[in-house]
């Protein structure tokens, strides 16, 4: 999944923004028979996985400021134990959230493709943040 979902998200954005790429594929006879249905099943399944990944990403990004505010006293206390991996994850999520929010205000059409790419690369992103 760490390879398939990023490739699918890139392909989905490529086909959305450059639909002329899809026309030669459809002229090759893929519009008939069982192969066409198998292709649609794979596209639908990967779309569902990408949507689920986007939901997890949205939850993590939206929950990060709540988590950081809720644990601010423990984070700022020099004597308290704080898990560095957990803090790096939530600070990274918060910075991505702030970047996406700023991009959403400045250029909303650019924010959605970035979010789709982040959802596609979410497993790699989690690995980098922890």
N, CA, C and O atoms as CSV, one atom per row, in Angstrom:
chain,resi,resn,atom,element,x,y,z
A,1,UNK,N,N,0.810,-1.203,0.000
A,1,UNK,CA,C,0.000,0.000,0.000
A,1,UNK,C,C,0.855,1.270,0.000
A,1,UNK,O,O,0.425,2.308,-0.503
A,2,UNK,N,N,2.059,1.189,0.560
A,2,UNK,CA,C,2.887,2.390,0.601
A,2,UNK,C,C,3.352,2.819,-0.783
A,2,UNK,O,O,3.782,3.958,-0.965
A,3,UNK,N,N,3.273,1.932,-1.747
A,3,UNK,CA,C,3.636,2.293,-3.114
A,3,UNK,C,C,2.404,2.515,-3.989
A,3,UNK,O,O,2.400,3.404,-4.841
A,4,UNK,N,N,1.375,1.723,-3.784
A,4,UNK,CA,C,0.202,1.759,-4.658
A,4,UNK,C,C,-0.622,3.026,-4.437
A,4,UNK,O,O,-1.040,3.663,-5.404
A,5,UNK,N,N,-0.857,3.397,-3.189
A,5,UNK,CA,C,-1.712,4.554,-2.909
A,5,UNK,C,C,-1.097,5.878,-3.380
A,5,UNK,O,O,-1.826,6.703,-3.931
A,6,UNK,N,N,0.209,6.120,-3.192
A,6,UNK,CA,C,0.775,7.344,-3.769
A,6,UNK,C,C,0.700,7.386,-5.294
A,6,UNK,O,O,0.420,8.434,-5.877
A,7,UNK,N,N,0.948,6.251,-5.932
A,7,UNK,CA,C,0.862,6.210,-7.396
A,7,UNK,C,C,-0.575,6.460,-7.842
A,7,UNK,O,O,-0.806,7.158,-8.829
A,8,UNK,N,N,-1.544,5.891,-7.118
A,8,UNK,CA,C,-2.953,6.101,-7.456
A,8,UNK,C,C,-3.341,7.569,-7.285
A,8,UNK,O,O,-4.047,8.121,-8.130
A,9,UNK,N,N,-2.889,8.208,-6.204
A,9,UNK,CA,C,-3.246,9.616,-6.005
A,9,UNK,C,C,-2.617,10.495,-7.078
A,9,UNK,O,O,-3.249,11.439,-7.552
A,10,UNK,N,N,-1.387,10.198,-7.463
A,10,UNK,CA,C,-0.765,10.952,-8.554
A,10,UNK,C,C,-1.503,10.728,-9.872
A,10,UNK,O,O,-1.726,11.672,-10.631
A,11,UNK,N,N,-1.883,9.479,-10.143
A,11,UNK,CA,C,-2.614,9.177,-11.381
A,11,UNK,C,C,-3.985,9.842,-11.387
A,11,UNK,O,O,-4.434,10.343,-12.418
A,12,UNK,N,N,-4.649,9.846,-10.233
A,12,UNK,CA,C,-5.964,10.470,-10.149
A,12,UNK,C,C,-5.877,11.972,-10.433
A,12,UNK,O,O,-6.712,12.522,-11.152
A,13,UNK,N,N,-4.870,12.627,-9.871
A,13,UNK,CA,C,-4.705,14.058,-10.127
A,13,UNK,C,C,-4.304,14.320,-11.577
A,13,UNK,O,O,-4.753,15.293,-12.183
A,14,UNK,N,N,-3.467,13.460,-12.125
A,14,UNK,CA,C,-3.068,13.622,-13.521
A,14,UNK,C,C,-4.269,13.487,-14.451
A,14,UNK,O,O,-4.431,14.280,-15.378
A,15,UNK,N,N,-5.098,12.496,-14.209
A,15,UNK,CA,C,-6.279,12.291,-15.052
A,15,UNK,C,C,-7.299,13.408,-14.848
A,15,UNK,O,O,-7.989,13.794,-15.792
A,16,UNK,N,N,-7.402,13.932,-13.619
A,16,UNK,CA,C,-8.359,15.008,-13.366
A,16,UNK,C,C,-7.933,16.301,-14.075
A,16,UNK,O,O,-8.756,16.984,-14.684
A,17,UNK,N,N,-6.632,16.625,-13.985
A,17,UNK,CA,C,-6.173,17.881,-14.568
A,17,UNK,C,C,-5.775,17.755,-16.038
A,17,UNK,O,O,-5.701,18.763,-16.741
A,18,UNK,N,N,-5.522,16.554,-16.507
A,18,UNK,CA,C,-5.189,16.319,-17.911
A,18,UNK,C,C,-6.027,15.153,-18.441
A,18,UNK,O,O,-5.502,14.057,-18.636
A,19,UNK,N,N,-7.327,15.379,-18.676
A,19,UNK,CA,C,-8.200,14.270,-19.111
A,19,UNK,C,C,-7.855,13.728,-20.495
A,19,UNK,O,O,-8.270,12.619,-20.832
A,20,UNK,N,N,-7.115,14.471,-21.296
A,20,UNK,CA,C,-6.748,13.973,-22.619
A,20,UNK,C,C,-5.817,12.766,-22.526
A,20,UNK,O,O,-5.655,12.046,-23.511
A,21,UNK,N,N,-5.206,12.526,-21.373
A,21,UNK,CA,C,-4.358,11.347,-21.183
A,21,UNK,C,C,-5.206,10.082,-21.195
A,21,UNK,O,O,-4.738,9.030,-21.631
A,22,UNK,N,N,-6.436,10.168,-20.728
A,22,UNK,CA,C,-7.310,9.003,-20.613
A,22,UNK,C,C,-7.921,8.580,-21.945
A,22,UNK,O,O,-8.278,7.414,-22.108
A,23,UNK,N,N,-8.049,9.488,-22.889
A,23,UNK,CA,C,-8.717,9.186,-24.155
A,23,UNK,C,C,-8.006,8.075,-24.936
A,23,UNK,O,O,-8.696,7.172,-25.411
A,24,UNK,N,N,-6.680,8.076,-25.104
A,24,UNK,CA,C,-6.052,6.964,-25.836
A,24,UNK,C,C,-6.247,5.612,-25.143
A,24,UNK,O,O,-6.342,4.586,-25.817
A,25,UNK,N,N,-6.305,5.597,-23.837
A,25,UNK,CA,C,-6.513,4.344,-23.116
A,25,UNK,C,C,-7.905,3.808,-23.390
A,25,UNK,O,O,-8.084,2.600,-23.550
A,26,UNK,N,N,-8.893,4.692,-23.448
A,26,UNK,CA,C,-10.271,4.250,-23.671
A,26,UNK,C,C,-10.499,3.803,-25.114
A,26,UNK,O,O,-11.424,3.032,-25.369
A,27,UNK,N,N,-9.690,4.261,-26.057
A,27,UNK,CA,C,-9.847,3.858,-27.454
A,27,UNK,C,C,-9.263,2.477,-27.742
A,27,UNK,O,O,-9.485,1.931,-28.823
A,28,UNK,N,N,-8.533,1.913,-26.811
A,28,UNK,CA,C,-7.880,0.623,-27.039
A,28,UNK,C,C,-8.793,-0.570,-26.816
A,28,UNK,O,O,-8.327,-1.707,-26.891
A,29,UNK,N,N,-10.037,-0.362,-26.551
A,29,UNK,CA,C,-10.953,-1.477,-26.386
A,29,UNK,C,C,-11.177,-1.882,-24.938
A,29,UNK,O,O,-11.723,-2.954,-24.679
A,30,UNK,N,N,-10.770,-1.056,-23.998
A,30,UNK,CA,C,-10.993,-1.378,-22.592
A,30,UNK,C,C,-12.421,-1.097,-22.152
A,30,UNK,O,O,-12.795,-1.395,-21.018
A,31,UNK,N,N,-13.214,-0.527,-23.042
A,31,UNK,CA,C,-14.573,-0.169,-22.653
A,31,UNK,C,C,-15.541,-1.331,-22.749
A,31,UNK,O,O,-16.726,-1.167,-22.458
A,32,UNK,N,N,-15.072,-2.491,-23.146
A,32,UNK,CA,C,-15.953,-3.642,-23.322
A,32,UNK,C,C,-15.467,-4.813,-22.483
A,32,UNK,O,O,-14.266,-5.028,-22.324
A,33,UNK,N,N,-16.413,-5.557,-21.954
A,33,UNK,CA,C,-16.089,-6.832,-21.343
A,33,UNK,C,C,-15.696,-6.784,-19.882
A,33,UNK,O,O,-15.857,-5.782,-19.186
A,34,UNK,N,N,-15.175,-7.914,-19.456
A,34,UNK,CA,C,-14.852,-8.115,-18.047
A,34,UNK,C,C,-13.645,-7.306,-17.594
A,34,UNK,O,O,-13.545,-6.938,-16.423
A,35,UNK,N,N,-12.732,-7.030,-18.514
A,35,UNK,CA,C,-11.552,-6.253,-18.146
A,35,UNK,C,C,-11.939,-4.847,-17.703
A,35,UNK,O,O,-11.347,-4.287,-16.780
A,36,UNK,N,N,-12.932,-4.292,-18.370
A,36,UNK,CA,C,-13.414,-2.959,-18.002
A,36,UNK,C,C,-13.996,-2.959,-16.597
A,36,UNK,O,O,-13.739,-2.041,-15.818
A,37,UNK,N,N,-14.784,-3.988,-16.263
A,37,UNK,CA,C,-15.370,-4.071,-14.927
A,37,UNK,C,C,-14.306,-4.314,-13.867
A,37,UNK,O,O,-14.388,-3.761,-12.771
A,38,UNK,N,N,-13.320,-5.126,-14.177
A,38,UNK,CA,C,-12.225,-5.365,-13.229
A,38,UNK,C,C,-11.451,-4.080,-12.967
A,38,UNK,O,O,-11.046,-3.808,-11.836
A,39,UNK,N,N,-11.248,-3.293,-14.019
A,39,UNK,CA,C,-10.555,-2.016,-13.861
A,39,UNK,C,C,-11.356,-1.069,-12.974
A,39,UNK,O,O,-10.790,-0.396,-12.113
A,40,UNK,N,N,-12.667,-1.014,-13.180
A,40,UNK,CA,C,-13.503,-0.145,-12.357
A,40,UNK,C,C,-13.541,-0.607,-10.900
A,40,UNK,O,O,-13.607,0.223,-9.994
A,41,UNK,N,N,-13.500,-1.912,-10.666
A,41,UNK,CA,C,-13.471,-2.428,-9.293
A,41,UNK,C,C,-12.178,-2.017,-8.605
A,41,UNK,O,O,-12.196,-1.606,-7.445
A,42,UNK,N,N,-11.065,-2.124,-9.302
A,42,UNK,CA,C,-9.774,-1.726,-8.722
A,42,UNK,C,C,-9.747,-0.229,-8.460
A,42,UNK,O,O,-9.283,0.207,-7.407
A,43,UNK,N,N,-10.241,0.564,-9.407
A,43,UNK,CA,C,-10.278,2.018,-9.225
A,43,UNK,C,C,-11.166,2.387,-8.038
A,43,UNK,O,O,-10.810,3.260,-7.246
A,44,UNK,N,N,-12.310,1.734,-7.910
A,44,UNK,CA,C,-13.206,2.011,-6.788
A,44,UNK,C,C,-12.608,1.620,-5.452
A,44,UNK,O,O,-12.743,2.353,-4.472
A,45,UNK,N,N,-11.946,0.472,-5.401
A,45,UNK,CA,C,-11.329,0.035,-4.147
A,45,UNK,C,C,-10.204,0.973,-3.734
A,45,UNK,O,O,-10.093,1.332,-2.562
A,46,UNK,N,N,-9.375,1.369,-4.682
A,46,UNK,CA,C,-8.293,2.301,-4.355
A,46,UNK,C,C,-8.839,3.678,-3.985
A,46,UNK,O,O,-8.268,4.369,-3.141
A,47,UNK,N,N,-9.940,4.077,-4.615
A,47,UNK,CA,C,-10.576,5.340,-4.239
A,47,UNK,C,C,-11.096,5.305,-2.815
A,47,UNK,O,O,-10.988,6.292,-2.086
A,48,UNK,N,N,-11.660,4.175,-2.415
A,48,UNK,CA,C,-12.113,4.028,-1.032
A,48,UNK,C,C,-10.960,4.063,-0.047
A,48,UNK,O,O,-11.071,4.675,1.015
A,49,UNK,N,N,-9.855,3.414,-0.386
A,49,UNK,CA,C,-8.677,3.457,0.486
A,49,UNK,C,C,-8.102,4.869,0.578
A,49,UNK,O,O,-7.661,5.296,1.645
A,50,UNK,N,N,-8.109,5.586,-0.539
A,50,UNK,CA,C,-7.623,6.963,-0.522
A,50,UNK,C,C,-8.543,7.848,0.315
A,50,UNK,O,O,-8.067,8.727,1.033
A,51,UNK,N,N,-9.847,7.628,0.230
A,51,UNK,CA,C,-10.797,8.394,1.050
A,51,UNK,C,C,-10.603,8.094,2.531
A,51,UNK,O,O,-10.648,9.007,3.356
A,52,UNK,N,N,-10.389,6.840,2.876
A,52,UNK,CA,C,-10.140,6.473,4.267
A,52,UNK,C,C,-8.838,7.085,4.769
A,52,UNK,O,O,-8.768,7.562,5.901
A,53,UNK,N,N,-7.826,7.071,3.942
A,53,UNK,CA,C,-6.563,7.703,4.303
A,53,UNK,C,C,-6.741,9.209,4.485
A,53,UNK,O,O,-6.139,9.805,5.378
A,54,UNK,N,N,-7.566,9.819,3.640
A,54,UNK,CA,C,-7.860,11.245,3.785
A,54,UNK,C,C,-8.603,11.554,5.073
A,54,UNK,O,O,-8.370,12.594,5.690
A,55,UNK,N,N,-9.505,10.653,5.489
A,55,UNK,CA,C,-10.211,10.854,6.762
A,55,UNK,C,C,-9.258,10.775,7.945
A,55,UNK,O,O,-9.338,11.592,8.863
A,56,UNK,N,N,-8.355,9.798,7.932
A,56,UNK,CA,C,-7.364,9.701,9.006
A,56,UNK,C,C,-6.452,10.922,9.021
A,56,UNK,O,O,-6.103,11.432,10.086
A,57,UNK,N,N,-6.070,11.386,7.842
A,57,UNK,CA,C,-5.227,12.572,7.748
A,57,UNK,C,C,-5.958,13.797,8.279
A,57,UNK,O,O,-5.385,14.578,9.039
A,58,UNK,N,N,-7.213,13.973,7.888
A,58,UNK,CA,C,-7.995,15.122,8.358
A,58,UNK,C,C,-8.161,15.084,9.870
A,58,UNK,O,O,-8.043,16.116,10.530
A,59,UNK,N,N,-8.436,13.903,10.428
A,59,UNK,CA,C,-8.571,13.801,11.878
A,59,UNK,C,C,-7.267,14.166,12.571
A,59,UNK,O,O,-7.278,14.920,13.544
A,60,UNK,N,N,-6.155,13.648,12.091
A,60,UNK,CA,C,-4.867,13.936,12.726
A,60,UNK,C,C,-4.527,15.417,12.638
A,60,UNK,O,O,-4.029,16.001,13.601
A,61,UNK,N,N,-4.793,16.022,11.493
A,61,UNK,CA,C,-4.487,17.441,11.336
A,61,UNK,C,C,-5.395,18.308,12.196
A,61,UNK,O,O,-4.934,19.285,12.787
A,62,UNK,N,N,-6.672,17.968,12.276
A,62,UNK,CA,C,-7.602,18.770,13.069
A,62,UNK,C,C,-7.446,18.533,14.565
A,62,UNK,O,O,-7.732,19.427,15.360
A,63,UNK,N,N,-6.997,17.344,14.962
A,63,UNK,CA,C,-6.835,17.033,16.380
A,63,UNK,C,C,-5.520,17.570,16.941
A,63,UNK,O,O,-5.404,17.742,18.154
A,64,UNK,N,N,-4.536,17.836,16.101
A,64,UNK,CA,C,-3.225,18.255,16.597
A,64,UNK,C,C,-3.265,19.548,17.416
A,64,UNK,O,O,-2.607,19.589,18.456
A,65,UNK,N,N,-3.988,20.613,17.025
A,65,UNK,CA,C,-4.012,21.787,17.899
A,65,UNK,C,C,-4.727,21.510,19.217
A,65,UNK,O,O,-4.343,22.049,20.255
A,66,UNK,N,N,-5.758,20.677,19.184
A,66,UNK,CA,C,-6.471,20.324,20.419
A,66,UNK,C,C,-5.531,19.586,21.361
A,66,UNK,O,O,-5.504,19.861,22.560
A,67,UNK,N,N,-4.761,18.651,20.819
A,67,UNK,CA,C,-3.817,17.885,21.640
A,67,UNK,C,C,-2.731,18.793,22.212
A,67,UNK,O,O,-2.402,18.701,23.395
A,68,UNK,N,N,-2.175,19.668,21.374
A,68,UNK,CA,C,-1.092,20.537,21.840
A,68,UNK,C,C,-1.576,21.526,22.890
A,68,UNK,O,O,-0.852,21.809,23.845
A,69,UNK,N,N,-2.776,22.055,22.735
A,69,UNK,CA,C,-3.326,22.972,23.741
A,69,UNK,C,C,-3.642,22.220,25.022
A,69,UNK,O,O,-3.378,22.721,26.115
A,70,UNK,N,N,-4.203,21.029,24.904
A,70,UNK,CA,C,-4.549,20.240,26.085
A,70,UNK,C,C,-3.340,19.803,26.890
A,70,UNK,O,O,-3.433,19.656,28.109
A,71,UNK,N,N,-2.225,19.595,26.244
A,71,UNK,CA,C,-1.015,19.150,26.934
A,71,UNK,C,C,0.040,20.241,27.033
A,71,UNK,O,O,1.214,19.942,27.251
A,72,UNK,N,N,-0.355,21.495,26.879
A,72,UNK,CA,C,0.610,22.596,26.907
A,72,UNK,C,C,1.320,22.690,28.254
A,72,UNK,O,O,2.520,22.958,28.297
A,73,UNK,N,N,0.609,22.479,29.340
A,73,UNK,CA,C,1.223,22.565,30.668
A,73,UNK,C,C,2.299,21.486,30.830
A,73,UNK,O,O,3.379,21.757,31.353
A,74,UNK,N,N,2.006,20.292,30.390
A,74,UNK,CA,C,2.971,19.195,30.496
A,74,UNK,C,C,4.150,19.413,29.548
A,74,UNK,O,O,5.285,19.070,29.879
A,75,UNK,N,N,3.887,19.978,28.381
A,75,UNK,CA,C,4.954,20.221,27.408
A,75,UNK,C,C,5.906,21.297,27.911
A,75,UNK,O,O,7.121,21.178,27.756
A,76,UNK,N,N,5.356,22.347,28.513
A,76,UNK,CA,C,6.180,23.464,28.966
A,76,UNK,C,C,6.844,23.225,30.312
A,76,UNK,O,O,7.772,23.952,30.664
A,77,UNK,N,N,6.406,22.238,31.073
A,77,UNK,CA,C,7.005,21.928,32.370
A,77,UNK,C,C,8.322,21.186,32.142
A,77,UNK,O,O,8.325,20.100,31.562
A,78,UNK,N,N,9.450,21.764,32.594
A,78,UNK,CA,C,10.734,21.102,32.342
A,78,UNK,C,C,10.902,19.792,33.111
A,78,UNK,O,O,11.718,18.959,32.717
A,79,UNK,N,N,10.158,19.588,34.187
A,79,UNK,CA,C,10.292,18.369,34.974
A,79,UNK,C,C,9.406,17.234,34.506
A,79,UNK,O,O,9.592,16.094,34.931
A,80,UNK,N,N,8.457,17.514,33.652
A,80,UNK,CA,C,7.514,16.487,33.194
A,80,UNK,C,C,8.119,15.688,32.039
A,80,UNK,O,O,8.888,16.203,31.228
A,81,UNK,N,N,7.739,14.403,31.999
A,81,UNK,CA,C,8.224,13.547,30.914
A,81,UNK,C,C,7.315,13.717,29.706
A,81,UNK,O,O,6.090,13.658,29.817
A,82,UNK,N,N,7.930,13.926,28.565
A,82,UNK,CA,C,7.190,14.099,27.312
A,82,UNK,C,C,7.801,13.159,26.270
A,82,UNK,O,O,9.018,13.122,26.089
A,83,UNK,N,N,6.949,12.409,25.597
A,83,UNK,CA,C,7.416,11.521,24.536
A,83,UNK,C,C,7.805,12.362,23.322
A,83,UNK,O,O,6.967,13.061,22.751
A,84,UNK,N,N,9.064,12.294,22.934
A,84,UNK,CA,C,9.550,13.128,21.829
A,84,UNK,C,C,8.912,12.748,20.492
A,84,UNK,O,O,8.622,13.616,19.669
A,85,UNK,N,N,8.695,11.457,20.280
A,85,UNK,CA,C,8.075,11.027,19.024
A,85,UNK,C,C,6.644,11.545,18.917
A,85,UNK,O,O,6.204,11.967,17.848
A,86,UNK,N,N,5.930,11.509,20.029
A,86,UNK,CA,C,4.550,11.999,20.047
A,86,UNK,C,C,4.507,13.501,19.783
A,86,UNK,O,O,3.668,13.980,19.019
A,87,UNK,N,N,5.411,14.237,20.416
A,87,UNK,CA,C,5.448,15.687,20.205
A,87,UNK,C,C,5.838,16.022,18.769
A,87,UNK,O,O,5.262,16.922,18.160
A,88,UNK,N,N,6.819,15.297,18.230
A,88,UNK,CA,C,7.235,15.558,16.856
A,88,UNK,C,C,6.076,15.287,15.889
A,88,UNK,O,O,5.884,16.025,14.922
A,89,UNK,N,N,5.311,14.232,16.156
A,89,UNK,CA,C,4.167,13.905,15.309
A,89,UNK,C,C,3.127,15.019,15.344
A,89,UNK,O,O,2.684,15.486,14.295
A,90,UNK,N,N,2.732,15.450,16.547
A,90,UNK,CA,C,1.669,16.452,16.642
A,90,UNK,C,C,2.131,17.836,16.211
A,90,UNK,O,O,1.338,18.597,15.655
A,91,UNK,N,N,3.378,18.180,16.449
A,91,UNK,CA,C,3.887,19.464,15.956
A,91,UNK,C,C,3.978,19.432,14.430
A,91,UNK,O,O,3.668,20.426,13.773
A,92,UNK,N,N,4.399,18.309,13.865
A,92,UNK,CA,C,4.422,18.169,12.406
A,92,UNK,C,C,3.032,18.256,11.804
A,92,UNK,O,O,2.830,18.926,10.791
A,93,UNK,N,N,2.065,17.573,12.431
A,93,UNK,CA,C,0.675,17.651,11.954
A,93,UNK,C,C,0.140,19.072,12.050
A,93,UNK,O,O,-0.571,19.538,11.160
A,94,UNK,N,N,0.488,19.761,13.139
A,94,UNK,CA,C,0.019,21.135,13.305
A,94,UNK,C,C,0.638,22.053,12.254
A,94,UNK,O,O,-0.043,22.935,11.729
A,95,UNK,N,N,1.914,21.858,11.943
A,95,UNK,CA,C,2.535,22.701,10.924
A,95,UNK,C,C,1.942,22.419,9.537
A,95,UNK,O,O,1.753,23.342,8.746
A,96,UNK,N,N,1.651,21.151,9.244
A,96,UNK,CA,C,0.990,20.825,7.970
A,96,UNK,C,C,-0.414,21.425,7.933
A,96,UNK,O,O,-0.851,21.938,6.904
A,97,UNK,N,N,-1.116,21.356,9.067
A,97,UNK,CA,C,-2.457,21.945,9.160
A,97,UNK,C,C,-2.403,23.450,8.909
A,97,UNK,O,O,-3.222,23.984,8.161
A,98,UNK,N,N,-1.441,24.136,9.530
A,98,UNK,CA,C,-1.317,25.584,9.322
A,98,UNK,C,C,-0.971,25.901,7.865
A,98,UNK,O,O,-1.499,26.853,7.290
A,99,UNK,N,N,-0.090,25.106,7.277
A,99,UNK,CA,C,0.261,25.319,5.875
A,99,UNK,C,C,-0.919,25.105,4.940
A,99,UNK,O,O,-1.134,25.883,4.011
A,100,UNK,N,N,-1.682,24.045,5.190
A,100,UNK,CA,C,-2.865,23.794,4.355
A,100,UNK,C,C,-3.940,24.858,4.562
A,100,UNK,O,O,-4.610,25.261,3.611
A,101,UNK,N,N,-4.104,25.314,5.803
A,101,UNK,CA,C,-5.094,26.363,6.068
A,101,UNK,C,C,-4.697,27.659,5.367
A,101,UNK,O,O,-5.541,28.325,4.767
A,102,UNK,N,N,-3.417,28.019,5.442
A,102,UNK,CA,C,-2.950,29.230,4.761
A,102,UNK,C,C,-3.108,29.095,3.252
A,102,UNK,O,O,-3.540,30.033,2.582
A,103,UNK,N,N,-2.759,27.934,2.720
A,103,UNK,CA,C,-2.922,27.711,1.286
A,103,UNK,C,C,-4.397,27.720,0.896
A,103,UNK,O,O,-4.750,28.177,-0.192
A,104,UNK,N,N,-5.257,27.217,1.778
A,104,UNK,CA,C,-6.692,27.233,1.510
A,104,UNK,C,C,-7.258,28.641,1.452
A,104,UNK,O,O,-8.172,28.915,0.675
A,105,UNK,N,N,-6.718,29.536,2.272
A,105,UNK,CA,C,-7.179,30.924,2.224
A,105,UNK,C,C,-6.592,31.669,1.031
A,105,UNK,O,O,-7.274,32.491,0.419
A,106,UNK,N,N,-5.341,31.394,0.696
A,106,UNK,CA,C,-4.694,32.110,-0.399
A,106,UNK,C,C,-5.101,31.571,-1.770
A,106,UNK,O,O,-5.353,32.342,-2.696
A,107,UNK,N,N,-5.162,30.253,-1.894
A,107,UNK,CA,C,-5.490,29.639,-3.175
A,107,UNK,C,C,-6.243,28.330,-2.946
A,107,UNK,O,O,-5.634,27.260,-2.936
A,108,UNK,N,N,-7.561,28.405,-2.762
A,108,UNK,CA,C,-8.329,27.181,-2.498
A,108,UNK,C,C,-8.197,26.093,-3.566
A,108,UNK,O,O,-8.159,24.916,-3.206
A,109,UNK,N,N,-8.125,26.425,-4.866
A,109,UNK,CA,C,-7.967,25.339,-5.843
A,109,UNK,C,C,-6.640,24.583,-5.715
A,109,UNK,O,O,-6.539,23.444,-6.171
A,110,UNK,N,N,-5.635,25.191,-5.110
A,110,UNK,CA,C,-4.350,24.507,-4.936
A,110,UNK,C,C,-4.323,23.663,-3.672
A,110,UNK,O,O,-3.506,22.748,-3.566
A,111,UNK,N,N,-5.194,23.948,-2.713
A,111,UNK,CA,C,-5.169,23.223,-1.438
A,111,UNK,C,C,-5.703,21.799,-1.578
A,111,UNK,O,O,-5.197,20.888,-0.923
A,112,UNK,N,N,-6.701,21.594,-2.408
A,112,UNK,CA,C,-7.284,20.255,-2.556
A,112,UNK,C,C,-6.311,19.250,-3.172
A,112,UNK,O,O,-6.193,18.141,-2.651
A,113,UNK,N,N,-5.609,19.586,-4.257
A,113,UNK,CA,C,-4.638,18.608,-4.773
A,113,UNK,C,C,-3.516,18.301,-3.779
A,113,UNK,O,O,-3.038,17.168,-3.714
A,114,UNK,N,N,-3.100,19.298,-3.011
A,114,UNK,CA,C,-2.066,19.057,-1.997
A,114,UNK,C,C,-2.605,18.109,-0.937
A,114,UNK,O,O,-1.886,17.214,-0.492
A,115,UNK,N,N,-3.855,18.287,-0.524
A,115,UNK,CA,C,-4.445,17.384,0.463
A,115,UNK,C,C,-4.576,15.971,-0.101
A,115,UNK,O,O,-4.329,14.998,0.611
A,116,UNK,N,N,-4.960,15.848,-1.360
A,116,UNK,CA,C,-5.077,14.522,-1.978
A,116,UNK,C,C,-3.712,13.844,-2.043
A,116,UNK,O,O,-3.599,12.646,-1.784
A,117,UNK,N,N,-2.684,14.603,-2.386
A,117,UNK,CA,C,-1.340,14.024,-2.398
A,117,UNK,C,C,-0.891,13.628,-0.998
A,117,UNK,O,O,-0.280,12.575,-0.815
A,118,UNK,N,N,-1.191,14.467,-0.011
A,118,UNK,CA,C,-0.850,14.116,1.373
A,118,UNK,C,C,-1.603,12.869,1.819
A,118,UNK,O,O,-1.047,12.037,2.536
A,119,UNK,N,N,-2.853,12.730,1.407
A,119,UNK,CA,C,-3.616,11.527,1.755
A,119,UNK,C,C,-3.019,10.298,1.078
A,119,UNK,O,O,-2.989,9.221,1.673
A,120,UNK,N,N,-2.553,10.443,-0.137
A,120,UNK,CA,C,-1.924,9.326,-0.829
A,120,UNK,C,C,-0.595,8.930,-0.215
A,120,UNK,O,O,-0.254,7.749,-0.154
A,121,UNK,N,N,0.146,9.917,0.235
A,121,UNK,CA,C,1.452,9.667,0.839
A,121,UNK,C,C,1.378,9.632,2.361
A,121,UNK,O,O,2.400,9.810,3.024
A,122,UNK,N,N,0.194,9.407,2.933
A,122,UNK,CA,C,0.003,9.492,4.388
A,122,UNK,C,C,0.844,8.474,5.149
A,122,UNK,O,O,1.407,8.803,6.193
A,123,UNK,N,N,0.940,7.255,4.652
A,123,UNK,CA,C,1.729,6.252,5.372
A,123,UNK,C,C,3.198,6.643,5.424
A,123,UNK,O,O,3.855,6.452,6.448
A,124,UNK,N,N,3.712,7.180,4.345
A,124,UNK,CA,C,5.091,7.665,4.335
A,124,UNK,C,C,5.227,8.888,5.228
A,124,UNK,O,O,6.233,9.049,5.919
A,125,UNK,N,N,4.221,9.744,5.215
A,125,UNK,CA,C,4.233,10.934,6.061
A,125,UNK,C,C,4.248,10.563,7.533
A,125,UNK,O,O,4.994,11.159,8.310
A,126,UNK,N,N,3.430,9.578,7.935
A,126,UNK,CA,C,3.421,9.159,9.348
A,126,UNK,C,C,4.777,8.590,9.734
A,126,UNK,O,O,5.261,8.815,10.843
A,127,UNK,N,N,5.385,7.853,8.815
A,127,UNK,CA,C,6.694,7.267,9.096
A,127,UNK,C,C,7.747,8.360,9.288
A,127,UNK,O,O,8.633,8.229,10.132
A,128,UNK,N,N,7.651,9.434,8.509
A,128,UNK,CA,C,8.604,10.534,8.648
A,128,UNK,C,C,8.373,11.341,9.922
A,128,UNK,O,O,9.327,11.827,10.530
A,129,UNK,N,N,7.118,11.485,10.327
A,129,UNK,CA,C,6.814,12.298,11.504
A,129,UNK,C,C,7.086,11.578,12.821
A,129,UNK,O,O,7.273,12.240,13.842
A,130,UNK,N,N,7.114,10.263,12.833
A,130,UNK,CA,C,7.353,9.552,14.095
A,130,UNK,C,C,8.741,8.986,14.178
A,130,UNK,O,O,9.094,8.361,15.178
